[in-house]
Amino acid sequence: MHIKYSRQAAKFIASQDKDTKQRLKRGIEGLTEIPPSGDVKLLQGYKNKVYRLRIGKYRIIFYYENDTYQQRILFISDVDSRGDIYK
């Protein structure tokens, strides 16, 4: 499975300290498993299936899409703290 990051998500992860980066990385790697590991929930109000992963006070918004070669892609669209992610 291939992982893609939005510009905002990559920027947020890069700005974090080493321990937080490692926690976020382990959580994202867990999303490549079938079924995904971690506290994952389906978000309501979106046309496509969009999910969130909770890692402590941080939230990762993501969805899966299929590539033209039938390879699944995990797209990380947003990463932020709990209070700011849903705005």
PDB file of N, CA, C and O in Angstrom:
ATOM      1  N   MET A   1       0.847  -1.176   0.000  1.00  0.00           N
ATOM      2  CA  MET A   1       0.000   0.000   0.000  1.00  0.00           C
ATOM      3  C   MET A   1       0.891   1.236   0.000  1.00  0.00           C
ATOM      4  O   MET A   1       1.888   1.304   0.719  1.00  0.00           O
ATOM      5  N   HIS A   2       0.513   2.199  -0.812  1.00  0.00           N
ATOM      6  CA  HIS A   2       1.259   3.444  -0.940  1.00  0.00           C
ATOM      7  C   HIS A   2       0.591   4.517  -0.072  1.00  0.00           C
ATOM      8  O   HIS A   2      -0.637   4.565   0.012  1.00  0.00           O
ATOM      9  N   ILE A   3       1.383   5.368   0.567  1.00  0.00           N
ATOM     10  CA  ILE A   3       0.844   6.431   1.431  1.00  0.00           C
ATOM     11  C   ILE A   3       1.158   7.778   0.805  1.00  0.00           C
ATOM     12  O   ILE A   3       2.307   8.056   0.462  1.00  0.00           O
ATOM     13  N   LYS A   4       0.126   8.627   0.655  1.00  0.00           N
ATOM     14  CA  LYS A   4       0.302   9.993   0.166  1.00  0.00           C
ATOM     15  C   LYS A   4      -0.123  10.956   1.264  1.00  0.00           C
ATOM     16  O   LYS A   4      -1.055  10.678   2.018  1.00  0.00           O
ATOM     17  N   TYR A   5       0.566  12.093   1.349  1.00  0.00           N
ATOM     18  CA  TYR A   5       0.257  13.111   2.342  1.00  0.00           C
ATOM     19  C   TYR A   5      -0.127  14.404   1.633  1.00  0.00           C
ATOM     20  O   TYR A   5       0.454  14.751   0.605  1.00  0.00           O
ATOM     21  N   SER A   6      -1.105  15.112   2.185  1.00  0.00           N
ATOM     22  CA  SER A   6      -1.388  16.453   1.693  1.00  0.00           C
ATOM     23  C   SER A   6      -0.264  17.364   2.182  1.00  0.00           C
ATOM     24  O   SER A   6       0.476  17.006   3.099  1.00  0.00           O
ATOM     25  N   ARG A   7      -0.140  18.514   1.584  1.00  0.00           N
ATOM     26  CA  ARG A   7       0.915  19.459   1.976  1.00  0.00           C
ATOM     27  C   ARG A   7       0.746  19.870   3.447  1.00  0.00           C
ATOM     28  O   ARG A   7       1.726  19.958   4.188  1.00  0.00           O
ATOM     29  N   GLN A   8      -0.499  20.120   3.861  1.00  0.00           N
ATOM     30  CA  GLN A   8      -0.757  20.544   5.232  1.00  0.00           C
ATOM     31  C   GLN A   8      -0.385  19.441   6.220  1.00  0.00           C
ATOM     32  O   GLN A   8       0.210  19.720   7.261  1.00  0.00           O
ATOM     33  N   ALA A   9      -0.728  18.191   5.906  1.00  0.00           N
ATOM     34  CA  ALA A   9      -0.431  17.081   6.807  1.00  0.00           C
ATOM     35  C   ALA A   9       1.075  16.881   6.945  1.00  0.00           C
ATOM     36  O   ALA A   9       1.574  16.688   8.054  1.00  0.00           O
ATOM     37  N   ALA A  10       1.796  16.926   5.838  1.00  0.00           N
ATOM     38  CA  ALA A  10       3.250  16.754   5.887  1.00  0.00           C
ATOM     39  C   ALA A  10       3.911  17.884   6.668  1.00  0.00           C
ATOM     40  O   ALA A  10       4.862  17.653   7.415  1.00  0.00           O
ATOM     41  N   LYS A  11       3.414  19.095   6.498  1.00  0.00           N
ATOM     42  CA  LYS A  11       3.968  20.249   7.204  1.00  0.00           C
ATOM     43  C   LYS A  11       3.733  20.139   8.710  1.00  0.00           C
ATOM     44  O   LYS A  11       4.622  20.448   9.503  1.00  0.00           O
ATOM     45  N   PHE A  12       2.529  19.695   9.104  1.00  0.00           N
ATOM     46  CA  PHE A  12       2.217  19.553  10.521  1.00  0.00           C
ATOM     47  C   PHE A  12       3.102  18.489  11.165  1.00  0.00           C
ATOM     48  O   PHE A  12       3.647  18.705  12.247  1.00  0.00           O
ATOM     49  N   ILE A  13       3.247  17.340  10.504  1.00  0.00           N
ATOM     50  CA  ILE A  13       4.060  16.258  11.056  1.00  0.00           C
ATOM     51  C   ILE A  13       5.514  16.695  11.172  1.00  0.00           C
ATOM     52  O   ILE A  13       6.170  16.389  12.167  1.00  0.00           O
ATOM     53  N   ALA A  14       6.024  17.400  10.179  1.00  0.00           N
ATOM     54  CA  ALA A  14       7.413  17.855  10.205  1.00  0.00           C
ATOM     55  C   ALA A  14       7.676  18.857  11.328  1.00  0.00           C
ATOM     56  O   ALA A  14       8.802  18.958  11.814  1.00  0.00           O
ATOM     57  N   SER A  15       6.654  19.592  11.740  1.00  0.00           N
ATOM     58  CA  SER A  15       6.833  20.613  12.767  1.00  0.00           C
ATOM     59  C   SER A  15       6.791  20.053  14.190  1.00  0.00           C
ATOM     60  O   SER A  15       7.044  20.790  15.144  1.00  0.00           O
ATOM     61  N   GLN A  16       6.479  18.769  14.351  1.00  0.00           N
ATOM     62  CA  GLN A  16       6.350  18.174  15.676  1.00  0.00           C
ATOM     63  C   GLN A  16       7.701  17.703  16.201  1.00  0.00           C
ATOM     64  O   GLN A  16       8.663  17.568  15.445  1.00  0.00           O
ATOM     65  N   ASP A  17       7.760  17.452  17.525  1.00  0.00           N
ATOM     66  CA  ASP A  17       8.983  16.948  18.124  1.00  0.00           C
ATOM     67  C   ASP A  17       9.170  15.469  17.761  1.00  0.00           C
ATOM     68  O   ASP A  17       8.272  14.843  17.199  1.00  0.00           O
ATOM     69  N   LYS A  18      10.325  14.928  18.082  1.00  0.00           N
ATOM     70  CA  LYS A  18      10.694  13.580  17.658  1.00  0.00           C
ATOM     71  C   LYS A  18       9.738  12.512  18.179  1.00  0.00           C
ATOM     72  O   LYS A  18       9.343  11.623  17.423  1.00  0.00           O
ATOM     73  N   ASP A  19       9.356  12.581  19.457  1.00  0.00           N
ATOM     74  CA  ASP A  19       8.467  11.581  20.037  1.00  0.00           C
ATOM     75  C   ASP A  19       7.095  11.603  19.372  1.00  0.00           C
ATOM     76  O   ASP A  19       6.528  10.550  19.081  1.00  0.00           O
ATOM     77  N   THR A  20       6.563  12.796  19.133  1.00  0.00           N
ATOM     78  CA  THR A  20       5.255  12.917  18.493  1.00  0.00           C
ATOM     79  C   THR A  20       5.306  12.409  17.059  1.00  0.00           C
ATOM     80  O   THR A  20       4.376  11.742  16.607  1.00  0.00           O
ATOM     81  N   LYS A  21       6.372  12.715  16.345  1.00  0.00           N
ATOM     82  CA  LYS A  21       6.532  12.205  14.975  1.00  0.00           C
ATOM     83  C   LYS A  21       6.500  10.683  14.960  1.00  0.00           C
ATOM     84  O   LYS A  21       5.859  10.081  14.098  1.00  0.00           O
ATOM     85  N   GLN A  22       7.188  10.061  15.912  1.00  0.00           N
ATOM     86  CA  GLN A  22       7.224   8.602  15.973  1.00  0.00           C
ATOM     87  C   GLN A  22       5.844   8.025  16.273  1.00  0.00           C
ATOM     88  O   GLN A  22       5.450   7.025  15.674  1.00  0.00           O
ATOM     89  N   ARG A  23       5.109   8.644  17.190  1.00  0.00           N
ATOM     90  CA  ARG A  23       3.754   8.181  17.509  1.00  0.00           C
ATOM     91  C   ARG A  23       2.842   8.291  16.295  1.00  0.00           C
ATOM     92  O   ARG A  23       2.076   7.374  16.000  1.00  0.00           O
ATOM     93  N   LEU A  24       2.928   9.424  15.589  1.00  0.00           N
ATOM     94  CA  LEU A  24       2.103   9.607  14.399  1.00  0.00           C
ATOM     95  C   LEU A  24       2.492   8.613  13.309  1.00  0.00           C
ATOM     96  O   LEU A  24       1.621   8.067  12.632  1.00  0.00           O
ATOM     97  N   LYS A  25       3.785   8.375  13.135  1.00  0.00           N
ATOM     98  CA  LYS A  25       4.253   7.435  12.121  1.00  0.00           C
ATOM     99  C   LYS A  25       3.765   6.015  12.411  1.00  0.00           C
ATOM    100  O   LYS A  25       3.312   5.316  11.505  1.00  0.00           O
ATOM    101  N   ARG A  26       3.856   5.587  13.678  1.00  0.00           N
ATOM    102  CA  ARG A  26       3.374   4.249  14.043  1.00  0.00           C
ATOM    103  C   ARG A  26       1.871   4.127  13.798  1.00  0.00           C
ATOM    104  O   ARG A  26       1.396   3.086  13.345  1.00  0.00           O
ATOM    105  N   GLY A  27       1.125   5.189  14.098  1.00  0.00           N
ATOM    106  CA  GLY A  27      -0.318   5.169  13.870  1.00  0.00           C
ATOM    107  C   GLY A  27      -0.654   5.070  12.393  1.00  0.00           C
ATOM    108  O   GLY A  27      -1.553   4.322  12.010  1.00  0.00           O
ATOM    109  N   ILE A  28       0.060   5.818  11.560  1.00  0.00           N
ATOM    110  CA  ILE A  28      -0.184   5.787  10.120  1.00  0.00           C
ATOM    111  C   ILE A  28       0.201   4.433   9.535  1.00  0.00           C
ATOM    112  O   ILE A  28      -0.487   3.930   8.647  1.00  0.00           O
ATOM    113  N   GLU A  29       1.286   3.837  10.015  1.00  0.00           N
ATOM    114  CA  GLU A  29       1.666   2.510   9.544  1.00  0.00           C
ATOM    115  C   GLU A  29       0.615   1.468   9.911  1.00  0.00           C
ATOM    116  O   GLU A  29       0.423   0.498   9.179  1.00  0.00           O
ATOM    117  N   GLY A  30      -0.061   1.660  11.030  1.00  0.00           N
ATOM    118  CA  GLY A  30      -1.137   0.749  11.422  1.00  0.00           C
ATOM    119  C   GLY A  30      -2.329   0.823  10.485  1.00  0.00           C
ATOM    120  O   GLY A  30      -3.112  -0.124  10.404  1.00  0.00           O
ATOM    121  N   LEU A  31      -2.478   1.934   9.775  1.00  0.00           N
ATOM    122  CA  LEU A  31      -3.589   2.079   8.834  1.00  0.00           C
ATOM    123  C   LEU A  31      -3.376   1.264   7.565  1.00  0.00           C
ATOM    124  O   LEU A  31      -4.330   1.027   6.824  1.00  0.00           O
ATOM    125  N   THR A  32      -2.152   0.833   7.297  1.00  0.00           N
ATOM    126  CA  THR A  32      -1.884   0.039   6.103  1.00  0.00           C
ATOM    127  C   THR A  32      -2.254  -1.426   6.295  1.00  0.00           C
ATOM    128  O   THR A  32      -2.292  -2.184   5.325  1.00  0.00           O
ATOM    129  N   GLU A  33      -2.527  -1.834   7.529  1.00  0.00           N
ATOM    130  CA  GLU A  33      -2.926  -3.210   7.810  1.00  0.00           C
ATOM    131  C   GLU A  33      -4.382  -3.410   7.424  1.00  0.00           C
ATOM    132  O   GLU A  33      -5.142  -2.452   7.278  1.00  0.00           O
ATOM    133  N   ILE A  34      -4.755  -4.667   7.261  1.00  0.00           N
ATOM    134  CA  ILE A  34      -6.155  -4.988   6.978  1.00  0.00           C
ATOM    135  C   ILE A  34      -6.623  -5.922   8.071  1.00  0.00           C
ATOM    136  O   ILE A  34      -6.098  -7.032   8.156  1.00  0.00           O
ATOM    137  N   PRO A  35      -7.573  -5.553   8.914  1.00  0.00           N
ATOM    138  CA  PRO A  35      -8.214  -4.242   9.052  1.00  0.00           C
ATOM    139  C   PRO A  35      -7.258  -3.247   9.718  1.00  0.00           C
ATOM    140  O   PRO A  35      -6.304  -3.650  10.384  1.00  0.00           O
ATOM    141  N   PRO A  36      -7.515  -1.951   9.537  1.00  0.00           N
ATOM    142  CA  PRO A  36      -6.639  -0.934  10.129  1.00  0.00           C
ATOM    143  C   PRO A  36      -6.629  -1.025  11.651  1.00  0.00           C
ATOM    144  O   PRO A  36      -7.664  -1.265  12.273  1.00  0.00           O
ATOM    145  N   SER A  37      -5.467  -0.834  12.241  1.00  0.00           N
ATOM    146  CA  SER A  37      -5.374  -0.876  13.700  1.00  0.00           C
ATOM    147  C   SER A  37      -5.439   0.537  14.260  1.00  0.00           C
ATOM    148  O   SER A  37      -5.086   1.504  13.584  1.00  0.00           O
ATOM    149  N   GLY A  38      -5.886   0.641  15.481  1.00  0.00           N
ATOM    150  CA  GLY A  38      -5.989   1.940  16.140  1.00  0.00           C
ATOM    151  C   GLY A  38      -7.439   2.336  16.333  1.00  0.00           C
ATOM    152  O   GLY A  38      -8.352   1.586  15.989  1.00  0.00           O
ATOM    153  N   ASP A  39      -7.641   3.516  16.886  1.00  0.00           N
ATOM    154  CA  ASP A  39      -8.981   4.050  17.149  1.00  0.00           C
ATOM    155  C   ASP A  39      -9.468   4.760  15.887  1.00  0.00           C
ATOM    156  O   ASP A  39      -9.321   5.975  15.753  1.00  0.00           O
ATOM    157  N   VAL A  40     -10.047   3.991  14.965  1.00  0.00           N
ATOM    158  CA  VAL A  40     -10.488   4.495  13.666  1.00  0.00           C
ATOM    159  C   VAL A  40     -12.012   4.556  13.655  1.00  0.00           C
ATOM    160  O   VAL A  40     -12.683   3.604  14.054  1.00  0.00           O
ATOM    161  N   LYS A  41     -12.550   5.685  13.195  1.00  0.00           N
ATOM    162  CA  LYS A  41     -13.996   5.830  13.063  1.00  0.00           C
ATOM    163  C   LYS A  41     -14.327   6.472  11.728  1.00  0.00           C
ATOM    164  O   LYS A  41     -13.565   7.291  11.214  1.00  0.00           O
ATOM    165  N   LEU A  42     -15.461   6.097  11.177  1.00  0.00           N
ATOM    166  CA  LEU A  42     -15.966   6.680   9.942  1.00  0.00           C
ATOM    167  C   LEU A  42     -16.588   8.033  10.263  1.00  0.00           C
ATOM    168  O   LEU A  42     -17.382   8.140  11.198  1.00  0.00           O
ATOM    169  N   LEU A  43     -16.239   9.066   9.500  1.00  0.00           N
ATOM    170  CA  LEU A  43     -16.795  10.397   9.717  1.00  0.00           C
ATOM    171  C   LEU A  43     -18.075  10.563   8.915  1.00  0.00           C
ATOM    172  O   LEU A  43     -18.182  10.058   7.798  1.00  0.00           O
ATOM    173  N   GLN A  44     -19.028  11.257   9.474  1.00  0.00           N
ATOM    174  CA  GLN A  44     -20.282  11.517   8.790  1.00  0.00           C
ATOM    175  C   GLN A  44     -20.226  12.864   8.101  1.00  0.00           C
ATOM    176  O   GLN A  44     -19.456  13.740   8.494  1.00  0.00           O
ATOM    177  N   GLY A  45     -21.051  13.030   7.060  1.00  0.00           N
ATOM    178  CA  GLY A  45     -21.147  14.305   6.379  1.00  0.00           C
ATOM    179  C   GLY A  45     -20.230  14.437   5.179  1.00  0.00           C
ATOM    180  O   GLY A  45     -20.117  15.526   4.617  1.00  0.00           O
ATOM    181  N   TYR A  46     -19.581  13.375   4.774  1.00  0.00           N
ATOM    182  CA  TYR A  46     -18.712  13.386   3.609  1.00  0.00           C
ATOM    183  C   TYR A  46     -19.317  12.498   2.528  1.00  0.00           C
ATOM    184  O   TYR A  46     -19.977  11.506   2.837  1.00  0.00           O
ATOM    185  N   LYS A  47     -19.098  12.846   1.272  1.00  0.00           N
ATOM    186  CA  LYS A  47     -19.624  12.042   0.170  1.00  0.00           C
ATOM    187  C   LYS A  47     -18.931  10.685   0.095  1.00  0.00           C
ATOM    188  O   LYS A  47     -19.588   9.658  -0.077  1.00  0.00           O
ATOM    189  N   ASN A  48     -17.611  10.680   0.223  1.00  0.00           N
ATOM    190  CA  ASN A  48     -16.835   9.440   0.185  1.00  0.00           C
ATOM    191  C   ASN A  48     -16.601   8.956   1.608  1.00  0.00           C
ATOM    192  O   ASN A  48     -16.907   9.660   2.570  1.00  0.00           O
ATOM    193  N   LYS A  49     -16.064   7.766   1.735  1.00  0.00           N
ATOM    194  CA  LYS A  49     -15.764   7.232   3.069  1.00  0.00           C
ATOM    195  C   LYS A  49     -14.493   7.874   3.586  1.00  0.00           C
ATOM    196  O   LYS A  49     -13.394   7.551   3.134  1.00  0.00           O
ATOM    197  N   VAL A  50     -14.646   8.783   4.534  1.00  0.00           N
ATOM    198  CA  VAL A  50     -13.527   9.482   5.163  1.00  0.00           C
ATOM    199  C   VAL A  50     -13.485   9.035   6.620  1.00  0.00           C
ATOM    200  O   VAL A  50     -14.517   8.973   7.288  1.00  0.00           O
ATOM    201  N   TYR A  51     -12.290   8.725   7.103  1.00  0.00           N
ATOM    202  CA  TYR A  51     -12.105   8.207   8.448  1.00  0.00           C
ATOM    203  C   TYR A  51     -11.208   9.132   9.251  1.00  0.00           C
ATOM    204  O   TYR A  51     -10.522   9.997   8.707  1.00  0.00           O
ATOM    205  N   ARG A  52     -11.234   8.924  10.574  1.00  0.00           N
ATOM    206  CA  ARG A  52     -10.296   9.616  11.436  1.00  0.00           C
ATOM    207  C   ARG A  52      -9.634   8.602  12.338  1.00  0.00           C
ATOM    208  O   ARG A  52     -10.247   7.623  12.762  1.00  0.00           O
ATOM    209  N   LEU A  53      -8.362   8.855  12.624  1.00  0.00           N
ATOM    210  CA  LEU A  53      -7.588   8.050  13.553  1.00  0.00           C
ATOM    211  C   LEU A  53      -7.230   8.932  14.731  1.00  0.00           C
ATOM    212  O   LEU A  53      -6.715  10.036  14.554  1.00  0.00           O
ATOM    213  N   ARG A  54      -7.503   8.447  15.937  1.00  0.00           N
ATOM    214  CA  ARG A  54      -7.170   9.203  17.139  1.00  0.00           C
ATOM    215  C   ARG A  54      -5.862   8.672  17.703  1.00  0.00           C
ATOM    216  O   ARG A  54      -5.706   7.473  17.934  1.00  0.00           O
ATOM    217  N   ILE A  55      -4.919   9.597  17.919  1.00  0.00           N
ATOM    218  CA  ILE A  55      -3.646   9.278  18.567  1.00  0.00           C
ATOM    219  C   ILE A  55      -3.454  10.322  19.658  1.00  0.00           C
ATOM    220  O   ILE A  55      -2.920  11.402  19.408  1.00  0.00           O
ATOM    221  N   GLY A  56      -3.892   9.992  20.866  1.00  0.00           N
ATOM    222  CA  GLY A  56      -3.818  10.951  21.971  1.00  0.00           C
ATOM    223  C   GLY A  56      -4.663  12.167  21.670  1.00  0.00           C
ATOM    224  O   GLY A  56      -5.860  12.041  21.416  1.00  0.00           O
ATOM    225  N   LYS A  57      -4.058  13.350  21.694  1.00  0.00           N
ATOM    226  CA  LYS A  57      -4.813  14.572  21.417  1.00  0.00           C
ATOM    227  C   LYS A  57      -4.806  14.940  19.940  1.00  0.00           C
ATOM    228  O   LYS A  57      -5.368  15.966  19.555  1.00  0.00           O
ATOM    229  N   TYR A  58      -4.175  14.113  19.107  1.00  0.00           N
ATOM    230  CA  TYR A  58      -4.089  14.396  17.675  1.00  0.00           C
ATOM    231  C   TYR A  58      -5.084  13.555  16.892  1.00  0.00           C
ATOM    232  O   TYR A  58      -5.439  12.449  17.298  1.00  0.00           O
ATOM    233  N   ARG A  59      -5.526  14.092  15.769  1.00  0.00           N
ATOM    234  CA  ARG A  59      -6.441  13.392  14.882  1.00  0.00           C
ATOM    235  C   ARG A  59      -5.849  13.388  13.478  1.00  0.00           C
ATOM    236  O   ARG A  59      -5.304  14.390  13.015  1.00  0.00           O
ATOM    237  N   ILE A  60      -5.965  12.247  12.810  1.00  0.00           N
ATOM    238  CA  ILE A  60      -5.512  12.102  11.429  1.00  0.00           C
ATOM    239  C   ILE A  60      -6.746  11.802  10.587  1.00  0.00           C
ATOM    240  O   ILE A  60      -7.435  10.809  10.821  1.00  0.00           O
ATOM    241  N   ILE A  61      -7.026  12.656   9.610  1.00  0.00           N
ATOM    242  CA  ILE A  61      -8.147  12.462   8.701  1.00  0.00           C
ATOM    243  C   ILE A  61      -7.585  11.812   7.435  1.00  0.00           C
ATOM    244  O   ILE A  61      -6.625  12.308   6.846  1.00  0.00           O
ATOM    245  N   PHE A  62      -8.200  10.687   7.023  1.00  0.00           N
ATOM    246  CA  PHE A  62      -7.660   9.948   5.886  1.00  0.00           C
ATOM    247  C   PHE A  62      -8.768   9.231   5.136  1.00  0.00           C
ATOM    248  O   PHE A  62      -9.889   9.090   5.625  1.00  0.00           O
ATOM    249  N   TYR A  63      -8.428   8.783   3.937  1.00  0.00           N
ATOM    250  CA  TYR A  63      -9.314   7.928   3.152  1.00  0.00           C
ATOM    251  C   TYR A  63      -8.474   7.051   2.249  1.00  0.00           C
ATOM    252  O   TYR A  63      -7.289   7.305   2.032  1.00  0.00           O
ATOM    253  N   TYR A  64      -9.109   6.016   1.726  1.00  0.00           N
ATOM    254  CA  TYR A  64      -8.440   5.085   0.817  1.00  0.00           C
ATOM    255  C   TYR A  64      -8.941   5.331  -0.595  1.00  0.00           C
ATOM    256  O   TYR A  64     -10.116   5.631  -0.804  1.00  0.00           O
ATOM    257  N   GLU A  65      -8.044   5.204  -1.561  1.00  0.00           N
ATOM    258  CA  GLU A  65      -8.443   5.290  -2.957  1.00  0.00           C
ATOM    259  C   GLU A  65      -7.673   4.231  -3.738  1.00  0.00           C
ATOM    260  O   GLU A  65      -6.627   3.754  -3.296  1.00  0.00           O
ATOM    261  N   ASN A  66      -8.208   3.870  -4.910  1.00  0.00           N
ATOM    262  CA  ASN A  66      -7.556   2.862  -5.746  1.00  0.00           C
ATOM    263  C   ASN A  66      -6.770   3.534  -6.845  1.00  0.00           C
ATOM    264  O   ASN A  66      -7.237   4.494  -7.459  1.00  0.00           O
ATOM    265  N   ASP A  67      -5.584   3.032  -7.091  1.00  0.00           N
ATOM    266  CA  ASP A  67      -4.719   3.519  -8.155  1.00  0.00           C
ATOM    267  C   ASP A  67      -5.153   2.861  -9.464  1.00  0.00           C
ATOM    268  O   ASP A  67      -5.940   1.914  -9.451  1.00  0.00           O
ATOM    269  N   THR A  68      -4.651   3.351 -10.577  1.00  0.00           N
ATOM    270  CA  THR A  68      -4.994   2.768 -11.866  1.00  0.00           C
ATOM    271  C   THR A  68      -4.456   1.349 -12.002  1.00  0.00           C
ATOM    272  O   THR A  68      -4.959   0.574 -12.815  1.00  0.00           O
ATOM    273  N   TYR A  69      -3.451   1.002 -11.224  1.00  0.00           N
ATOM    274  CA  TYR A  69      -2.875  -0.342 -11.260  1.00  0.00           C
ATOM    275  C   TYR A  69      -3.468  -1.240 -10.180  1.00  0.00           C
ATOM    276  O   TYR A  69      -2.866  -2.246  -9.805  1.00  0.00           O
ATOM    277  N   GLN A  70      -4.632  -0.882  -9.689  1.00  0.00           N
ATOM    278  CA  GLN A  70      -5.351  -1.650  -8.658  1.00  0.00           C
ATOM    279  C   GLN A  70      -4.554  -1.778  -7.361  1.00  0.00           C
ATOM    280  O   GLN A  70      -4.721  -2.743  -6.615  1.00  0.00           O
ATOM    281  N   GLN A  71      -3.699  -0.810  -7.103  1.00  0.00           N
ATOM    282  CA  GLN A  71      -2.989  -0.759  -5.833  1.00  0.00           C
ATOM    283  C   GLN A  71      -3.714   0.240  -4.950  1.00  0.00           C
ATOM    284  O   GLN A  71      -4.091   1.319  -5.407  1.00  0.00           O
ATOM    285  N   ARG A  72      -3.905  -0.103  -3.721  1.00  0.00           N
ATOM    286  CA  ARG A  72      -4.623   0.769  -2.802  1.00  0.00           C
ATOM    287  C   ARG A  72      -3.707   1.885  -2.310  1.00  0.00           C
ATOM    288  O   ARG A  72      -2.537   1.647  -2.008  1.00  0.00           O
ATOM    289  N   ILE A  73      -4.244   3.110  -2.230  1.00  0.00           N
ATOM    290  CA  ILE A  73      -3.489   4.272  -1.770  1.00  0.00           C
ATOM    291  C   ILE A  73      -4.159   4.804  -0.509  1.00  0.00           C
ATOM    292  O   ILE A  73      -5.374   5.000  -0.476  1.00  0.00           O
ATOM    293  N   LEU A  74      -3.364   5.035   0.520  1.00  0.00           N
ATOM    294  CA  LEU A  74      -3.822   5.672   1.745  1.00  0.00           C
ATOM    295  C   LEU A  74      -3.487   7.147   1.622  1.00  0.00           C
ATOM    296  O   LEU A  74      -2.313   7.506   1.526  1.00  0.00           O
ATOM    297  N   PHE A  75      -4.501   8.012   1.622  1.00  0.00           N
ATOM    298  CA  PHE A  75      -4.276   9.447   1.484  1.00  0.00           C
ATOM    299  C   PHE A  75      -4.541  10.125   2.820  1.00  0.00           C
ATOM    300  O   PHE A  75      -5.669  10.108   3.312  1.00  0.00           O
ATOM    301  N   ILE A  76      -3.514  10.721   3.407  1.00  0.00           N
ATOM    302  CA  ILE A  76      -3.620  11.461   4.665  1.00  0.00           C
ATOM    303  C   ILE A  76      -3.948  12.902   4.295  1.00  0.00           C
ATOM    304  O   ILE A  76      -3.090  13.627   3.790  1.00  0.00           O
ATOM    305  N   SER A  77      -5.181  13.315   4.543  1.00  0.00           N
ATOM    306  CA  SER A  77      -5.600  14.645   4.102  1.00  0.00           C
ATOM    307  C   SER A  77      -5.358  15.732   5.139  1.00  0.00           C
ATOM    308  O   SER A  77      -5.149  16.889   4.775  1.00  0.00           O
ATOM    309  N   ASP A  78      -5.382  15.381   6.437  1.00  0.00           N
ATOM    310  CA  ASP A  78      -5.226  16.410   7.462  1.00  0.00           C
ATOM    311  C   ASP A  78      -4.745  15.783   8.762  1.00  0.00           C
ATOM    312  O   ASP A  78      -5.154  14.677   9.116  1.00  0.00           O
ATOM    313  N   VAL A  79      -3.879  16.491   9.467  1.00  0.00           N
ATOM    314  CA  VAL A  79      -3.399  16.091  10.791  1.00  0.00           C
ATOM    315  C   VAL A  79      -3.383  17.354  11.638  1.00  0.00           C
ATOM    316  O   VAL A  79      -2.829  18.374  11.229  1.00  0.00           O
ATOM    317  N   ASP A  80      -3.991  17.287  12.817  1.00  0.00           N
ATOM    318  CA  ASP A  80      -4.007  18.446  13.710  1.00  0.00           C
ATOM    319  C   ASP A  80      -4.452  18.001  15.089  1.00  0.00           C
ATOM    320  O   ASP A  80      -4.769  16.829  15.297  1.00  0.00           O
ATOM    321  N   SER A  81      -4.478  18.931  16.030  1.00  0.00           N
ATOM    322  CA  SER A  81      -4.945  18.604  17.370  1.00  0.00           C
ATOM    323  C   SER A  81      -6.467  18.498  17.379  1.00  0.00           C
ATOM    324  O   SER A  81      -7.141  18.972  16.464  1.00  0.00           O
ATOM    325  N   ARG A  82      -6.986  17.882  18.407  1.00  0.00           N
ATOM    326  CA  ARG A  82      -8.418  17.578  18.482  1.00  0.00           C
ATOM    327  C   ARG A  82      -9.278  18.836  18.348  1.00  0.00           C
ATOM    328  O   ARG A  82     -10.314  18.804  17.685  1.00  0.00           O
ATOM    329  N   GLY A  83      -8.866  19.928  18.960  1.00  0.00           N
ATOM    330  CA  GLY A  83      -9.684  21.135  18.946  1.00  0.00           C
ATOM    331  C   GLY A  83      -9.718  21.855  17.617  1.00  0.00           C
ATOM    332  O   GLY A  83     -10.649  22.618  17.361  1.00  0.00           O
ATOM    333  N   ASP A  84      -8.722  21.635  16.755  1.00  0.00           N
ATOM    334  CA  ASP A  84      -8.612  22.390  15.514  1.00  0.00           C
ATOM    335  C   ASP A  84      -8.937  21.590  14.264  1.00  0.00           C
ATOM    336  O   ASP A  84      -9.153  22.182  13.206  1.00  0.00           O
ATOM    337  N   ILE A  85      -8.980  20.282  14.347  1.00  0.00           N
ATOM    338  CA  ILE A  85      -9.082  19.450  13.155  1.00  0.00           C
ATOM    339  C   ILE A  85     -10.451  19.527  12.494  1.00  0.00           C
ATOM    340  O   ILE A  85     -10.537  19.444  11.268  1.00  0.00           O
ATOM    341  N   TYR A  86     -11.511  19.680  13.255  1.00  0.00           N
ATOM    342  CA  TYR A  86     -12.861  19.607  12.688  1.00  0.00           C
ATOM    343  C   TYR A  86     -13.403  20.965  12.277  1.00  0.00           C
ATOM    344  O   TYR A  86     -14.567  21.057  11.889  1.00  0.00           O
ATOM    345  N   LYS A  87     -12.613  22.011  12.345  1.00  0.00           N
ATOM    346  CA  LYS A  87     -13.089  23.345  11.992  1.00  0.00           C
ATOM    347  C   LYS A  87     -13.025  23.577  10.503  1.00  0.00           C
ATOM    348  O   LYS A  87     -13.389  24.654  10.030  1.00  0.00           O
TER     349      LYS A  87
END
